[in-house]
């Protein structure tokens, strides 16, 4: 079974949501407190992973869109 294809905009929304979450998680922490709070560290790392995965997919989908609809093909 092939994965469901998502629209380009959804990957951008995933990235924005993850960036907002990272900002929220860090809003009241200094670096020392951040290092000591493993749940926050893990949550931030996971959100960076989501950003990276969404960026890879967004790049692939964007390339398909450009090749399909570009007037320069």
C-alpha positions in Angstrom: 0.0 0.0 0.0 1.4 3.4 -1.0 1.4 6.2 1.5 -1.2 8.9 1.1 0.1 11.8 -0.9 -0.1 15.1 1.0 -0.3 18.5 -0.5 2.7 20.8 -0.4 1.1 23.3 2.0 0.6 20.6 4.7 4.4 20.1 5.0 4.9 23.8 5.4 2.2 23.8 8.2 4.0 20.8 9.9 7.2 22.8 9.9 5.6 26.0 11.3 3.7 24.0 14.0 7.0 22.4 15.1 8.8 25.7 15.2 6.0 27.2 17.3 6.1 24.2 19.7 9.9 24.6 20.1 9.5 28.3 20.9 6.8 27.5 23.4 8.8 24.8 25.1 11.8 27.1 25.5 9.9 30.2 26.4 10.5 30.0 30.2 13.7 28.1 30.4 17.3 29.1 30.7 20.0 26.8 29.3 20.8 25.2 32.6 17.2 24.3 33.3 16.7 23.2 29.7 19.6 20.7 30.0 18.1 19.2 33.2 14.6 18.8 31.7 14.8 15.6 29.6 11.2 15.7 28.5 11.6 19.1 27.0 14.9 18.1 25.4 13.3 15.0 23.9 10.3 17.0 22.7 12.5 19.6 21.0 14.6 17.0 19.3 11.4 15.3 18.0 10.2 18.6 16.6 13.5 19.2 14.8 13.1 15.6 13.3 9.6 16.6 12.2 10.9 19.7 10.6 13.6 17.7 8.8 11.2 15.1 7.6 8.7 17.6 6.4 11.4 19.6 4.6 12.5 16.5 2.7 9.0 15.7 1.7 8.2 19.3 0.9 11.3 19.5 -1.3 10.3 16.3 -3.2 6.6 17.4 -3.6 7.7 20.8 -4.6 10.0 19.4 -7.3 7.1 17.3 -8.7 4.9 20.4 -8.8 7.5 22.5 -10.5 8.2 19.8 -13.1 4.5 19.3 -13.7 3.3 22.9 -13.9 6.4 24.9 -14.8 6.0 26.9 -18.0 9.7 26.2 -18.7 9.5 22.5 -19.3 
